């Protein structure tokens, strides 16, 4: 990806509307949305993950993003999460993150992160694990984004207002560059 290629990541705790936001933004900007690889990967794991599964998801997310870059329009790529999620889950579930993941974090940055707020009601999903720990994971996301000096905006609101808030954050960012 060239220097003038803009990557926007939609991140945050479980059940905060990341996929809905990423798909909405991709449609609004007529570009591609890189889906969350781990949703496909985890469908057969029955919520029993190993550290190797996390590493596999890391490589899968990176490969999926790279594969979809040529389909992006207007030098804009919208990503439904990033492999920073692998670090958060690895730390939480296994107490550490493999070096290959942490090494890549500083090199694989996004121009803008939309951190989805936990103000949405929880939606049950077989691939979601921690409804009672959303506040905890929100603090971890903020800490991880701050650790990499990420440019991020917290996106709150319900329904269409949430989508509009995300759209305005991206438009405002694009006018500054």
Backbone as JSON, one array per atom type, in Angstrom:
{
  "sequence": "XXXXXXXXXXXXXXXXXXXXXXXXXXXXXXXXXXXXXXXXXXXXXXXXXXXXXXXXXXXXXXXXXXXXXXXXXXXXXXXXXXXXXXXXXXXXXXXXXXXXXXXXXXXXXXXXXXXXXXXXXXXXXXXXXXXXXXXXXXXXXXXXXXXXXXXXXXXXXXXXXXXXXXXXXXXXXXXXX",
  "N": [[0.85, -1.18, 0.0], [0.56, 2.15, -0.84], [1.93, 5.31, 0.28], [-0.03, 7.24, 0.19], [-2.33, 5.89, 0.62], [-5.24, 5.39, 2.43], [-6.12, 3.96, 5.46], [-8.75, 2.86, 7.39], [-9.8, 1.77, 10.49], [-12.24, -0.05, 12.22], [-12.9, -0.59, 15.45], [-13.12, -2.19, 18.73], [-14.79, -3.31, 21.79], [-16.69, -6.42, 22.14], [-19.85, -6.73, 20.48], [-20.51, -4.06, 19.69], [-21.22, -2.93, 17.34], [-19.35, -2.94, 15.27], [-19.05, -4.34, 12.77], [-21.37, -3.56, 11.42], [-20.93, -0.8, 11.26], [-18.51, -0.71, 9.76], [-19.29, -1.88, 7.31], [-21.26, -0.06, 6.53], [-19.74, 2.31, 6.22], [-18.01, 1.52, 4.15], [-19.84, 1.23, 2.08], [-20.84, 3.87, 1.91], [-18.54, 5.23, 1.09], [-18.0, 3.95, -1.19], [-16.22, 1.74, -1.39], [-14.18, -1.11, -0.48], [-14.86, -3.36, 2.21], [-12.93, -4.8, 4.63], [-13.5, -7.81, 6.03], [-13.92, -9.24, 9.37], [-11.68, -11.58, 10.0], [-11.51, -13.51, 12.03], [-14.14, -14.19, 12.68], [-14.94, -16.0, 10.75], [-13.02, -17.96, 11.11], [-13.43, -18.85, 13.75], [-15.86, -20.13, 13.82], [-16.09, -22.93, 13.96], [-14.87, -23.6, 16.32], [-16.15, -23.68, 18.78], [-15.91, -21.83, 20.93], [-13.52, -22.52, 22.17], [-10.46, -21.7, 22.35], [-7.04, -21.71, 21.31], [-3.67, -20.6, 21.88], [-2.32, -20.88, 19.51], [-4.45, -20.73, 17.72], [-5.05, -18.01, 17.95], [-2.72, -16.92, 16.81], [-3.01, -17.94, 14.23], [-5.31, -16.53, 13.5], [-4.29, -13.95, 13.49], [-2.44, -14.06, 11.3], [-4.3, -14.68, 9.32], [-5.99, -12.39, 9.3], [-4.22, -10.38, 8.49], [-3.49, -11.35, 5.94], [-5.99, -11.39, 4.64], [-6.66, -8.68, 4.62], [-4.54, -7.66, 3.02], [-5.1, -9.02, 0.65], [-7.48, -7.85, -0.17], [-6.89, -5.21, -0.68], [-6.38, -4.44, -3.45], [-8.99, -4.16, -4.38], [-10.03, -1.92, -3.24], [-11.42, 1.33, -3.45], [-10.79, 4.71, -4.46], [-8.48, 5.04, -2.97], [-8.99, 4.28, -0.34], [-9.46, 2.21, 2.39], [-11.56, 0.26, 4.33], [-11.62, -1.3, 7.42], [-12.97, -3.93, 9.19], [-12.26, -4.36, 12.16], [-8.93, -5.09, 13.47], [-5.76, -6.79, 13.65], [-4.95, -6.13, 16.16], [-6.83, -6.89, 17.9], [-6.22, -9.57, 18.26], [-4.03, -9.37, 19.95], [-5.24, -8.29, 22.25], [-7.08, -10.34, 22.95], [-5.31, -12.51, 23.23], [-3.68, -11.67, 25.37], [-5.66, -11.52, 27.34], [-6.8, -14.15, 27.45], [-4.59, -15.9, 27.57], [-2.51, -14.69, 28.88], [-0.34, -13.52, 27.63], [1.07, -12.22, 24.54], [2.04, -13.56, 21.44], [5.32, -12.98, 20.11], [5.54, -12.49, 17.32], [3.18, -11.23, 16.7], [3.17, -8.9, 18.32], [5.44, -7.64, 17.32], [4.61, -6.83, 14.79], [2.63, -4.97, 15.23], [3.44, -2.24, 15.6], [4.31, -1.69, 13.06], [2.16, -1.97, 11.39], [0.04, 0.1, 10.96], [-2.93, 2.13, 11.17], [-4.63, 4.82, 9.61], [-6.75, 6.06, 10.81], [-8.68, 5.21, 13.6], [-11.8, 4.03, 14.53], [-13.22, 3.83, 17.49], [-15.55, 1.9, 18.82], [-18.17, 2.61, 20.98], [-19.49, 1.3, 24.1], [-22.18, 1.68, 24.41], [-24.31, 0.48, 23.17], [-26.96, -1.95, 23.36], [-26.25, -5.29, 24.5], [-25.88, -7.88, 22.14], [-26.72, -11.16, 21.73], [-24.6, -13.72, 20.5], [-23.2, -16.59, 19.14], [-20.43, -16.46, 18.91], [-19.5, -14.65, 20.69], [-18.18, -13.79, 23.9], [-17.95, -12.42, 26.46], [-20.1, -10.78, 27.92], [-20.38, -9.43, 30.34], [-18.06, -8.03, 30.7], [-17.62, -5.73, 29.25], [-16.97, -3.03, 29.89], [-14.44, -3.35, 30.98], [-13.02, -4.32, 28.72], [-13.29, -2.11, 27.08], [-11.67, -0.22, 28.34], [-9.23, -1.51, 28.01], [-9.0, -1.42, 25.2], [-8.75, 1.36, 24.81], [-6.33, 1.8, 26.16], [-4.56, 0.2, 24.64], [-4.73, 1.46, 22.12], [-3.77, 3.98, 22.79], [-1.18, 3.25, 23.49], [0.03, 2.78, 21.04], [0.01, 5.24, 19.99], [-2.26, 5.91, 18.51], [-4.47, 7.51, 16.2], [-7.54, 8.07, 17.15], [-11.14, 7.98, 17.39], [-13.86, 8.05, 19.58], [-16.87, 6.46, 19.06], [-20.16, 6.92, 19.58], [-23.7, 6.49, 20.28], [-27.02, 5.59, 19.16], [-28.53, 3.43, 16.73], [-29.25, 5.0, 13.61], [-28.01, 7.38, 14.3], [-25.57, 6.66, 15.42], [-24.26, 5.58, 13.18], [-24.14, 7.88, 11.6], [-22.49, 9.45, 13.24], [-20.08, 8.04, 13.05], [-19.61, 8.29, 10.29], [-19.32, 11.09, 10.05], [-16.99, 11.43, 11.59], [-15.08, 10.16, 9.97], [-15.29, 11.66, 7.59], [-14.54, 14.21, 8.57], [-11.88, 13.63, 9.28], [-10.82, 13.02, 6.74], [-10.92, 15.49, 5.5], [-8.87, 16.79, 6.7], [-6.52, 15.78, 5.78]],
  "CA": [[0.0, 0.0, 0.0], [1.34, 3.37, -0.95], [1.85, 6.27, 1.39], [-1.27, 8.01, 0.11], [-3.45, 4.98, 0.84], [-5.84, 5.64, 3.74], [-6.73, 2.79, 6.09], [-9.59, 3.19, 8.54], [-10.14, 0.57, 11.24], [-13.37, 0.02, 13.15], [-12.46, -1.49, 16.52], [-13.78, -2.04, 20.02], [-15.26, -4.52, 22.46], [-17.74, -7.22, 21.5], [-21.24, -6.26, 20.39], [-20.57, -2.6, 19.67], [-21.61, -2.47, 16.01], [-18.19, -2.76, 14.39], [-19.32, -4.83, 11.41], [-22.39, -2.69, 10.83], [-20.28, 0.48, 10.93], [-17.53, -0.91, 8.68], [-20.03, -2.1, 6.06], [-21.9, 1.21, 6.21], [-18.73, 3.24, 5.72], [-17.55, 1.04, 2.84], [-20.89, 1.57, 1.12], [-20.87, 5.32, 1.76], [-17.35, 5.68, 0.36], [-17.93, 3.09, -2.38], [-14.97, 0.99, -1.34], [-14.29, -2.45, 0.07], [-14.77, -3.55, 3.66], [-12.2, -6.01, 5.0], [-14.24, -8.4, 7.15], [-13.19, -9.77, 10.52], [-11.29, -12.95, 9.68], [-11.74, -14.43, 13.16], [-15.52, -14.69, 12.69], [-14.95, -17.21, 9.91], [-12.12, -18.94, 11.71], [-13.91, -19.36, 15.04], [-17.18, -20.76, 13.73], [-16.06, -24.35, 14.32], [-14.06, -23.82, 17.53], [-17.01, -23.78, 19.97], [-15.37, -20.95, 21.97], [-12.35, -23.13, 22.81], [-9.36, -21.16, 21.58], [-5.67, -21.92, 21.76], [-2.78, -19.52, 21.48], [-2.06, -21.07, 18.07], [-5.61, -20.18, 17.01], [-4.87, -16.56, 17.91], [-1.68, -16.65, 15.82], [-3.62, -18.2, 12.93], [-6.21, -15.41, 13.2], [-3.41, -12.83, 13.16], [-2.0, -14.21, 9.91], [-5.48, -14.62, 8.45], [-6.46, -11.01, 9.18], [-3.24, -9.65, 7.68], [-3.59, -11.84, 4.56], [-7.27, -10.95, 4.09], [-6.53, -7.25, 4.34], [-3.65, -7.49, 1.86], [-5.78, -9.54, -0.53], [-8.58, -6.97, -0.57], [-6.4, -3.87, -1.03], [-6.6, -4.07, -4.86], [-10.41, -3.88, -4.63], [-10.39, -0.65, -2.61], [-11.64, 2.46, -4.36], [-10.48, 6.04, -3.91], [-7.35, 4.96, -2.03], [-9.56, 4.19, 0.99], [-9.77, 0.85, 2.81], [-12.27, 0.2, 5.61], [-11.33, -2.59, 8.03], [-13.78, -4.36, 10.32], [-11.3, -4.75, 13.18], [-7.53, -5.25, 13.09], [-5.2, -7.88, 14.45], [-4.75, -5.69, 17.54], [-7.78, -7.73, 18.63], [-5.49, -10.79, 18.63], [-3.23, -9.04, 21.15], [-6.14, -8.13, 23.39], [-7.59, -11.66, 23.34], [-4.19, -13.35, 23.69], [-3.34, -11.22, 26.72], [-6.76, -11.86, 28.25], [-7.01, -15.59, 27.58], [-3.37, -16.69, 27.76], [-1.56, -13.95, 29.7], [0.69, -12.89, 26.82], [0.87, -12.21, 23.1], [3.23, -14.01, 20.73], [6.21, -11.93, 19.61], [5.28, -12.17, 15.91], [2.05, -10.3, 16.67], [3.57, -7.61, 18.89], [6.4, -7.02, 16.4], [3.92, -6.28, 13.61], [1.68, -3.92, 15.61], [3.98, -0.9, 15.34], [4.52, -1.53, 11.62], [0.89, -2.12, 10.66], [-0.82, 1.12, 11.57], [-4.07, 2.64, 10.42], [-4.65, 6.29, 9.66], [-7.82, 6.46, 11.74], [-9.4, 4.13, 14.27], [-13.08, 4.37, 15.14], [-13.42, 2.99, 18.66], [-16.99, 1.83, 19.05], [-18.53, 2.71, 22.39], [-20.27, 0.19, 24.64], [-23.52, 2.18, 24.74], [-25.33, -0.35, 22.52], [-27.32, -3.14, 24.14], [-25.56, -6.53, 24.13], [-26.58, -8.78, 21.23], [-26.17, -12.51, 21.84], [-24.0, -14.29, 19.3], [-22.41, -17.73, 19.61], [-19.0, -16.16, 18.87], [-19.2, -13.63, 21.71], [-17.87, -14.5, 25.13], [-17.83, -11.72, 27.73], [-21.03, -9.65, 28.01], [-20.24, -8.72, 31.61], [-16.76, -7.39, 30.79], [-17.49, -4.72, 28.19], [-16.26, -1.86, 30.41], [-13.05, -3.79, 31.09], [-12.42, -4.36, 27.39], [-13.22, -0.74, 26.56], [-10.46, 0.38, 28.91], [-8.08, -2.14, 27.35], [-8.89, -0.86, 23.85], [-8.2, 2.72, 24.92], [-4.94, 1.66, 26.55], [-3.8, -0.33, 23.5], [-4.67, 2.5, 21.09], [-2.85, 5.01, 23.29], [0.18, 2.69, 23.47], [0.6, 2.91, 19.69], [-0.24, 6.63, 19.6], [-3.26, 5.85, 17.44], [-5.45, 8.56, 16.0], [-8.84, 7.4, 17.25], [-12.32, 8.71, 17.85], [-14.88, 7.23, 20.22], [-18.13, 6.6, 18.34], [-21.31, 6.56, 20.41], [-25.01, 6.76, 19.69], [-27.84, 4.44, 18.81], [-29.14, 3.4, 15.4], [-28.7, 5.84, 12.55], [-27.15, 8.41, 14.87], [-24.24, 6.06, 15.56], [-23.69, 5.52, 11.83], [-23.82, 9.26, 11.2], [-21.33, 9.89, 14.01], [-18.92, 7.41, 12.43], [-19.42, 8.91, 8.97], [-18.78, 12.44, 10.26], [-15.6, 11.32, 12.05], [-14.25, 9.84, 8.81], [-15.28, 12.84, 6.71], [-13.71, 15.23, 9.2], [-10.48, 13.19, 9.14], [-10.4, 13.11, 5.33], [-10.72, 16.9, 5.13], [-7.63, 17.27, 7.33], [-5.3, 15.22, 5.15]],
  "C": [[0.9, 1.24, 0.0], [1.09, 4.3, 0.21], [0.54, 7.05, 1.38], [-2.51, 7.13, 0.24], [-3.96, 5.16, 2.26], [-6.51, 4.36, 4.25], [-7.48, 3.25, 7.34], [-10.03, 1.89, 9.18], [-11.29, 0.86, 12.19], [-13.1, -1.04, 14.21], [-13.3, -1.28, 17.78], [-14.19, -3.37, 20.61], [-16.34, -5.25, 21.66], [-19.07, -6.48, 21.51], [-21.35, -4.74, 20.47], [-20.87, -2.05, 18.27], [-20.47, -2.27, 15.04], [-18.48, -3.17, 12.95], [-20.34, -3.95, 10.7], [-21.77, -1.37, 10.4], [-19.33, 0.32, 9.74], [-18.24, -1.09, 7.34], [-20.72, -0.82, 5.6], [-20.9, 2.18, 5.6], [-18.22, 2.81, 4.34], [-18.58, 1.37, 1.75], [-20.92, 3.08, 0.85], [-19.7, 5.84, 0.92], [-17.07, 4.83, -0.88], [-16.57, 2.39, -2.47], [-15.22, -0.37, -0.7], [-14.19, -2.41, 1.6], [-14.03, -4.86, 3.89], [-12.93, -6.62, 6.19], [-13.32, -8.89, 8.25], [-12.91, -11.25, 10.27], [-11.67, -13.93, 10.8], [-13.17, -14.94, 13.22], [-15.62, -15.96, 11.85], [-14.15, -18.33, 10.58], [-12.74, -19.61, 12.93], [-15.23, -20.13, 14.96], [-17.19, -22.22, 14.14], [-15.3, -24.64, 15.61], [-14.87, -23.99, 18.81], [-16.43, -23.04, 21.17], [-14.24, -21.58, 22.77], [-11.14, -22.78, 21.96], [-8.02, -21.56, 22.17], [-4.85, -20.71, 21.34], [-2.44, -19.65, 19.99], [-3.24, -20.57, 17.24], [-5.48, -18.66, 16.89], [-3.82, -16.17, 16.86], [-2.24, -16.87, 14.41], [-4.55, -17.06, 12.53], [-5.42, -14.15, 12.84], [-3.0, -12.91, 11.69], [-3.17, -14.12, 8.93], [-5.98, -13.2, 8.24], [-5.52, -10.2, 8.3], [-3.38, -10.06, 6.21], [-4.89, -11.37, 3.9], [-7.22, -9.48, 3.73], [-5.68, -7.01, 3.09], [-4.32, -7.96, 0.57], [-6.86, -8.6, -1.06], [-8.14, -5.57, -0.96], [-6.65, -3.53, -2.5], [-8.06, -3.73, -5.2], [-10.86, -2.54, -4.07], [-10.5, 0.45, -3.66], [-11.25, 3.76, -3.67], [-9.37, 6.04, -2.89], [-7.82, 4.89, -0.58], [-9.94, 2.74, 1.28], [-10.41, 0.91, 4.19], [-12.08, -1.21, 6.17], [-12.23, -2.83, 9.24], [-12.85, -5.09, 11.27], [-9.88, -4.83, 12.6], [-6.98, -6.4, 13.93], [-4.77, -7.4, 15.84], [-5.72, -6.46, 18.46], [-7.1, -9.01, 19.09], [-4.66, -10.53, 19.88], [-4.12, -8.96, 22.38], [-6.66, -9.48, 23.88], [-6.48, -12.56, 23.86], [-3.8, -12.97, 25.12], [-4.4, -11.67, 27.72], [-6.85, -13.36, 28.51], [-5.77, -16.38, 27.99], [-2.27, -15.96, 28.53], [-0.41, -13.32, 28.94], [0.33, -12.98, 25.34], [2.15, -12.68, 22.43], [4.0, -12.85, 20.1], [5.91, -11.53, 18.17], [4.12, -11.19, 15.76], [2.5, -8.93, 17.18], [4.57, -6.89, 17.98], [5.7, -6.3, 15.26], [3.02, -5.09, 13.97], [2.19, -2.53, 15.28], [4.15, -0.64, 13.84], [3.22, -1.47, 10.83], [-0.14, -1.16, 11.25], [-1.93, 1.54, 10.61], [-4.1, 4.15, 10.6], [-5.68, 6.81, 10.66], [-8.46, 5.2, 12.29], [-10.71, 4.72, 14.78], [-13.3, 3.36, 16.26], [-14.9, 3.02, 19.01], [-17.29, 1.73, 20.54], [-19.42, 1.53, 22.8], [-21.69, 0.62, 25.02], [-24.64, 1.43, 24.01], [-25.71, -1.5, 23.44], [-26.56, -4.37, 23.61], [-26.46, -7.35, 23.2], [-25.93, -10.16, 21.35], [-25.7, -13.01, 20.48], [-23.14, -15.45, 19.79], [-20.9, -17.47, 19.63], [-18.59, -15.07, 19.86], [-19.11, -14.28, 23.07], [-18.07, -13.74, 26.44], [-18.79, -10.53, 27.86], [-20.86, -8.82, 29.26], [-18.92, -7.96, 31.72], [-16.56, -6.3, 29.74], [-16.72, -3.49, 28.66], [-14.76, -2.17, 30.51], [-12.37, -3.75, 29.71], [-12.36, -2.98, 26.74], [-11.97, -0.05, 27.08], [-9.2, -0.22, 28.28], [-7.91, -1.58, 25.94], [-8.29, 0.54, 23.9], [-6.71, 2.66, 25.24], [-4.08, 1.19, 25.37], [-3.67, 0.72, 22.39], [-3.73, 3.63, 21.52], [-1.41, 4.53, 23.23], [0.83, 2.79, 22.1], [0.39, 4.32, 19.12], [-1.22, 6.71, 18.42], [-4.11, 7.12, 17.4], [-6.81, 7.88, 16.04], [-9.91, 8.33, 17.76], [-13.29, 7.71, 18.44], [-16.2, 7.51, 19.52], [-19.26, 6.04, 19.21], [-22.6, 6.82, 19.64], [-25.72, 5.48, 19.32], [-28.37, 4.57, 17.38], [-28.42, 4.26, 14.38], [-27.77, 6.92, 13.08], [-25.72, 7.9, 15.03], [-23.54, 6.02, 14.21], [-23.28, 6.91, 11.36], [-22.6, 9.79, 11.95], [-20.04, 9.3, 13.44], [-18.59, 8.05, 11.08], [-18.81, 10.3, 9.12], [-17.32, 12.39, 10.73], [-14.67, 11.03, 10.88], [-14.17, 11.03, 7.87], [-14.41, 13.95, 7.28], [-12.22, 14.89, 9.07], [-10.0, 13.39, 7.7], [-10.2, 14.55, 4.88], [-9.42, 17.46, 5.68], [-6.37, 16.78, 6.63], [-5.1, 15.73, 3.74]]
}
